Amino acid sequence: MFVLESHLNTGQNRVVAEMQGIATDAGMGIWLTGGAMRDMLRGAQIRDLDFTVERDAQKVAKSLAAKLGGQILQEDTHKRWTELTVLDDIRLSVSNARTEKYAKPGGKPTIAPATIHEDLHRRDFTINAIGLSLNRGSRGLLIDPTNGQADLLNRELRATNPYIYYDDPGRLFRLIRFRHALGFQPTPRAQLQFENAILEHVQKTVPANQIAREILAMALDPGLAPMLEELDSHGLLASISKVLTGPALNIAGLDRFEKLFQSVMPPGTTGGTLAFLLTLVEILSAKDRAEALVAFELPSADAAELKKLDAKAKALEAELKSPRMSRHSNIWEVLHDASVNVVMTVLMHSTTRAVHDRIRAWFEKYQPLAEEITDDEVAATGAKPGTPKWDKARASLIAAKLNFKPKKEEPEEVPQI
């Protein structure tokens, strides 16, 4: 539990605590599973939280959303799985512990309630089949029925069973993603299973929207451009849209996007998928761009934001070029309210060195300095939390800290003899 808490930010730790409370009050078991456990055990930043619960996962998700001001992003009523965001930008999923039986590749599975051990066994790779109990009587107990910890240590991708690609052909995309993003290599058996599934064309049974979700999951990973190139080499992108294949795949732009994201954004940054999508389709015609985006099934708010992204980026770039940006506090103020999507779009398209330098300075210097201002310091001004005066007082203290220039000490005169 200490290792987990040290890998979570303040908001994520609050989510874990709230989820424990909701599940306990409902009298159901709860475990942290999947990618969150994989990333924690390999010492990486945890981006998304994956919870597995007994009984009604959707009810738990809605309770958490109501408590923390969250938004439901996706729901699968058949699999009893819900994805949501809470506290503005923390993404998580909640699912029922279950077994899945498939009559045909990519078909609709027969779902049945299961124990946590059975649930972990039905997953894709052993590194994703690890759970951590958050239950009162066994809190901190690690559950690893397929020895995924050994494969994490050996940096290997091993299938939990021989049928993972036939049950869910979307896992073909996941193997490619993990190979590039994590630098893990499939075991010889896992690679052979992958090649056999491709030869039998099971990938053709994957719905376009599922492929699109896998690509969005890749959006902020290292190795982005090679990932998409490998997907294209296996003909896996054609399922989304034929306009995204071959020369129409913006490899140079995607490579630039990855380098900027990895070098500028702090570790664990979760925004930026809309800027990625804009890069993915930017060399297409307007008609082809619209066709390619259909499969991504963006929520209406995201679709509207994507349309405005270019205009917002140009406005932000113009502000960052302004002469008033000579004051550090002005740079902080302009970028403080800008989304990661807008900032990444500016970085992708601006050719002005000063714009890039100011964005980097915001992440590396100004924002860390601004975070040093404590609530006690703001309260000392007489402002009350939650009021406009409080926000104004905090902004004033931040401005003073960022613009402070220590006086140069005059060298002492050495008396002449």
KEBA-148246 format. One record per residue (C-alpha): x, y, z. Coordinates in steps of 0.2 Angstrom, whole numbers, padded with zeros to 4 digits, always signed. Layout:
KEBA-148246
XYZ
...
***
This chain:
KEBA-148246
+0000+0000+0000
+0015+0012+0003
+0022+0008-0014
+0004+0012-0022
+0002+0028-0012
+0019+0034-0017
+0015+0032-0035
-0002+0041-0035
-0005+0059-0035
-0016+0068-0022
-0031+0067-0032
-0029+0048-0036
-0026+0044-0018
-0042+0052-0014
-0051+0042-0027
-0044+0026-0020
-0050+0031-0003
-0067+0035-0009
-0069+0019-0019
-0064+0009-0003
-0077+0018+0007
-0091+0016-0006
-0087-0003-0009
-0086-0006+0010
-0103+0003+0013
-0111-0008-0001
-0103-0024+0007
-0094-0029-0009
-0076-0033-0012
-0065-0021-0022
-0047-0023-0030
-0036-0012-0040
-0031-0021-0056
-0025-0020-0074
-0014-0006-0080
-0013+0003-0063
-0005-0012-0055
+0006-0015-0070
+0013+0002-0070
+0015+0003-0051
+0025-0013-0050
+0036-0007-0064
+0039+0009-0056
+0030+0020-0068
+0018+0034-0066
+0000+0028-0065
-0011+0036-0078
-0028+0028-0076
-0035+0018-0061
-0044+0002-0064
-0055-0005-0051
-0064-0022-0051
-0078-0025-0039
-0091-0038-0034
-0109-0036-0040
-0114-0019-0047
-0099-0009-0054
-0110+0004-0063
-0119+0008-0047
-0102+0011-0039
-0096+0021-0053
-0111+0033-0053
-0109+0035-0034
-0091+0040-0036
-0096+0052-0050
-0109+0060-0039
-0097+0062-0024
-0082+0069-0034
-0091+0078-0048
-0087+0066-0061
-0093+0062-0079
-0097+0046-0086
-0087+0043-0103
-0092+0026-0108
-0103+0012-0102
-0104-0007-0107
-0120-0013-0099
-0117-0031-0105
-0100-0032-0097
-0105-0021-0083
-0090-0009-0086
-0089+0010-0084
-0076+0023-0088
-0077+0040-0081
-0067+0055-0076
-0067+0063-0058
-0059+0079-0050
-0057+0087-0068
-0044+0075-0076
-0042+0059-0066
-0048+0044-0077
-0053+0027-0070
-0064+0012-0075
-0074+0001-0064
-0079-0016-0069
-0087-0032-0062
-0077-0047-0058
-0083-0059-0072
-0079-0073-0084
-0082-0072-0102
-0086-0086-0114
-0085-0083-0133
-0094-0093-0146
-0084-0085-0160
-0070-0073-0162
-0075-0055-0158
-0093-0061-0154
-0103-0056-0139
-0098-0065-0124
-0108-0074-0111
-0105-0066-0095
-0105-0073-0078
-0100-0067-0060
-0084-0073-0055
-0071-0073-0041
-0056-0061-0042
-0044-0075-0047
-0056-0081-0061
-0057-0063-0067
-0038-0061-0068
-0036-0077-0077
-0048-0071-0091
-0037-0056-0095
-0025-0053-0110
-0007-0054-0104
+0000-0059-0087
+0007-0042-0083
-0011-0036-0083
-0018-0050-0073
-0012-0044-0056
-0024-0037-0042
-0022-0028-0025
-0035-0030-0012
-0042-0014-0005
-0054-0023+0006
-0054-0020+0025
-0049-0038+0030
-0035-0041+0017
-0030-0023+0012
-0013-0023+0003
-0014-0042-0002
-0006-0044-0019
-0015-0057-0030
-0005-0064-0045
-0012-0080-0051
-0002-0080-0068
+0015-0075-0061
+0014-0058-0070
+0027-0051-0058
+0040-0062-0066
+0036-0057-0083
+0037-0038-0078
+0054-0042-0071
+0059-0051-0087
+0050-0038-0098
+0040-0051-0107
+0023-0052-0114
+0015-0068-0110
-0003-0073-0114
-0014-0079-0100
-0022-0092-0111
-0020-0099-0129
-0037-0091-0135
-0034-0072-0130
-0034-0066-0148
-0049-0077-0153
-0059-0072-0139
-0055-0053-0141
-0046-0050-0157
-0043-0032-0151
-0029-0039-0141
-0019-0040-0156
-0017-0021-0155
-0013-0021-0137
+0002-0033-0140
+0009-0020-0153
+0006-0006-0141
+0015-0014-0126
+0029-0019-0137
+0033-0001-0142
+0027+0008-0127
+0034-0003-0113
+0049-0010-0123
+0043-0028-0118
+0045-0042-0130
+0032-0056-0133
+0038-0074-0128
+0040-0085-0143
+0023-0093-0139
+0014-0077-0138
+0022-0071-0154
+0017-0087-0163
-0001-0085-0156
-0001-0067-0163
+0005-0073-0180
-0008-0087-0181
-0022-0076-0177
-0017-0063-0190
-0015-0077-0203
-0033-0083-0199
-0039-0064-0201
-0047-0063-0184
-0043-0045-0184
-0057-0042-0197
-0070-0046-0184
-0064-0031-0173
-0077-0016-0174
-0069+0000-0180
-0074+0009-0164
-0064-0004-0153
-0049-0001-0164
-0051+0018-0162
-0051+0016-0143
-0035+0006-0144
-0027+0019-0154
-0033+0033-0142
-0025+0022-0128
-0009+0023-0137
-0010+0042-0140
+0002+0048-0126
+0013+0033-0126
+0032+0033-0131
+0035+0024-0148
+0019+0031-0155
+0024+0033-0173
+0032+0015-0175
+0017+0008-0166
+0005+0015-0180
+0017+0010-0193
+0017-0008-0187
-0002-0008-0186
-0003-0002-0204
+0010-0015-0210
-0003-0029-0203
-0017-0020-0212
-0025-0016-0195
-0028+0002-0198
-0039-0001-0213
-0053-0007-0202
-0055+0011-0196
-0053+0019-0212
-0044+0016-0228
-0039+0035-0229
-0028+0032-0213
-0016+0019-0222
+0000+0020-0231
+0006+0038-0237
-0010+0046-0228
-0003+0040-0211
+0006+0056-0204
+0021+0047-0198
+0032+0063-0198
+0019+0073-0188
+0016+0059-0176
+0034+0057-0173
+0036+0076-0169
+0020+0075-0158
+0028+0061-0148
+0045+0070-0146
+0037+0086-0140
+0025+0078-0128
+0038+0067-0120
+0051+0082-0119
+0039+0096-0113
+0025+0088-0103
+0028+0082-0085
+0027+0063-0082
+0010+0057-0079
+0001+0070-0090
-0016+0063-0095
-0023+0076-0108
-0018+0078-0126
-0028+0065-0135
-0038+0078-0145
-0021+0086-0151
-0015+0068-0156
-0031+0066-0166
-0028+0082-0175
-0011+0077-0179
-0016+0060-0185
-0028+0067-0198
-0021+0084-0202
-0013+0079-0219
-0030+0072-0225
-0043+0082-0235
-0058+0089-0225
-0069+0075-0232
-0057+0061-0227
-0053+0069-0211
-0072+0068-0206
-0073+0050-0212
-0058+0045-0202
-0064+0053-0186
-0081+0044-0186
-0075+0028-0179
-0068+0037-0164
-0085+0041-0158
-0080+0056-0148
-0092+0063-0135
-0101+0078-0141
-0091+0090-0130
-0074+0082-0137
-0080+0083-0155
-0085+0102-0152
-0068+0105-0144
-0058+0097-0158
-0067+0109-0170
-0061+0124-0160
-0043+0117-0157
-0034+0126-0171
-0043+0143-0167
-0039+0142-0148
-0021+0137-0152
-0018+0152-0164
-0026+0164-0150
-0014+0157-0137
+0001+0158-0148
-0003+0176-0152
-0004+0180-0133
+0013+0171-0130
+0021+0182-0143
+0014+0198-0135
+0027+0210-0128
+0018+0209-0111
+0025+0191-0109
+0041+0199-0103
+0034+0197-0085
+0034+0179-0079
+0017+0181-0070
+0009+0185-0087
+0016+0169-0095
+0009+0159-0080
-0008+0167-0081
-0010+0164-0099
-0005+0146-0098
-0013+0142-0082
-0030+0140-0090
-0024+0132-0106
-0028+0114-0109
-0015+0101-0113
-0023+0099-0130
-0022+0118-0134
-0004+0119-0128
+0001+0104-0138
-0007+0111-0154
+0003+0127-0151
+0019+0117-0149
+0015+0107-0165
+0012+0122-0176
+0021+0137-0169
+0038+0141-0177
+0042+0155-0165
+0056+0150-0153
+0050+0162-0139
+0033+0153-0139
+0042+0136-0136
+0053+0143-0123
+0039+0151-0113
+0029+0135-0113
+0044+0125-0107
+0048+0138-0094
+0030+0137-0088
+0031+0118-0085
+0049+0118-0078
+0049+0134-0068
+0034+0145-0066
+0021+0132-0062
+0032+0123-0049
+0035+0140-0041
+0017+0144-0041
+0013+0127-0032
+0024+0133-0017
+0011+0145-0012
+0001+0137+0002
-0017+0139+0008
-0010+0146+0024
-0001+0160+0015
-0017+0164+0005
-0028+0164+0021
-0016+0176+0029
-0022+0189+0017
-0039+0188+0025
-0047+0180+0010
-0060+0165+0013
-0058+0149+0003
-0070+0147-0012
-0073+0166-0014
-0067+0177-0029
-0056+0186-0016
-0047+0170-0012
-0043+0167-0031
-0037+0185-0033
-0026+0184-0017
-0018+0168-0023
-0015+0175-0040
-0007+0191-0032
+0005+0180-0021
+0010+0170-0036
+0013+0185-0047
+0024+0192-0033
+0034+0176-0032
+0037+0174-0050
+0042+0192-0054
+0053+0194-0039
+0071+0199-0043
+0084+0199-0029
+0094+0214-0028
+0112+0213-0034
+0124+0214-0020
+0137+0228-0023
+0155+0221-0020
+0164+0228-0005
+0177+0241-0008
+0194+0235-0004
+0203+0249+0005
+0219+0255-0003
+0235+0255+0007
***
